[in-house]
Amino acid sequence: MDGIAPFKLLVSREEALNILLNSIKPIDRTELIPIERAVGRVLAKDLVANMDIPPFDRAAVDGYAVRAEDTYGASEFNPRILRLVGVLRAGESTGRRLGSGECIRIATGCPIPPGADAVVMAEFTEERGEEVLVYKPVHPQENVSPKGEDIKRGEVVLREGEVLTPAKIGVFAALGLRKAPVYQRPKVAVIPTGFEVKEHGFALEDGHVYDINSYTLAAVLMENGATVTRAPVIPDSYEMLKWALHKYLDHDMIVFSGGSSVGERDLLAKVILEEGKLLFHGVQIKPGKPTLFGLVNDKPVLGMPGYPASCLSNAHIFLIPAVRKMARLPPKKLTVVRAKMARRFVSSTGREQFLTVKIVDGRVYPVFKKSGDITSLSKADGYIMLPVNLDVINEGDEVEVILFE
């Protein structure tokens, strides 16, 4: 046995994140999917309108289609009287040309009849049998949505790289398009490791714990645009780690949890060194110092700490930015609030610290327990990034809290 060796060099969080993101390539693969499944996906090519929207001049209000000149001079005390020659309900149209002194009752959205050039709102009219009294004049095109007012044929209405929102899905629907060209989601394999980690469904023996990390990491990845393969637990052995690495190299990214520390059984760094390039191993942050990253066959391989709180906090720091870049999603927007510390906190790590906190009645309380305690994050509202040179936060000091939601 070689015993336990210390980390040779710790990189800063900023340096580690830069190395990671500079190694990530956005997905180029595309697919055509039904628009009802396209929300949140990234458009793979410009959407050019294949038709005008609206496809015809249409009524913008309920009222009466008229020739504007027939309403000139109308007032409350001197209405213009027009002859009612038809009714258009929603979805109906007519080829009848409107003559002088005539009008057609029309519903919002109906095509403007030939000969008409305006719509009088129903509120300014009175219908008496076959006659309509108009109490307010309209000018040509008043209350008319002209053909192509919203979208013109040939117009680029959505750009490649845009994230499809419900409103943008509506643009596809308005153009009669049932499918959208999008970039495929990156495929990420999550591999839990450790002799002490057990699958669910089996009784725990002394010294064993259930797999937590593959579930939390899979949830983070899926929430940020990836499809996930959650592998079975792999024992900490050189042969099994190497086997798992090669088995999942058909994925776009591989994420190991556990196996990144420097103990005698932690062999992932050795496997990556022999199979590819190890770009960093050890980050100047707490929790999460054992994080490693490398490339094997140009595929990113992340080694996350085995302790659940460390693993999940590092997912927020490193994994989310990486997978979002790969998925062509914009960087995650962080919500930051300022509040005052409820009690004194002493940091003695000599490393940048990811401190989970809860906000109660506008006051900030640390909730971090230990790296192995998942409740350090499940009970937190957000976190504070404490710089390396900060030793103490006093009660009443104002801090910036980055919210999880």
Secondary structure, DSSP 8 states (H G I E B T S, - for coil): -------S--B-HHHHHHHHHHT------EEEEEGGG-TT-BB-S-EE-SS-BSSS-EESSSEEEE-GGGGTT--SSS-EEEEEEEEE-TT--------TTEEEEE-TT-B--TT--EEEEGGGEEEETTEEEE-S---TTTTEE-TTSSB-TT-EEE-TT-B--HHHHHHHHHTT--EEEEE---EEEEEEB-TTEE-TTS---TT-EE--HHHHHHHHHHHTT-EEEE---B-S-HHHHHHHHHHTTTSSEEEEES--SSSTT--HHHHHHHHSEEEEE-BSEES-TT-EEEEETTEEEEEE-SSHHHHHHHIIIIIHHHHHHHTT------EEEEEEESS-EE--SSSEEEEEEEEETTEEEE----TT-THHHHT-SEEEEE-TT--EE-TT-EEEEEE--
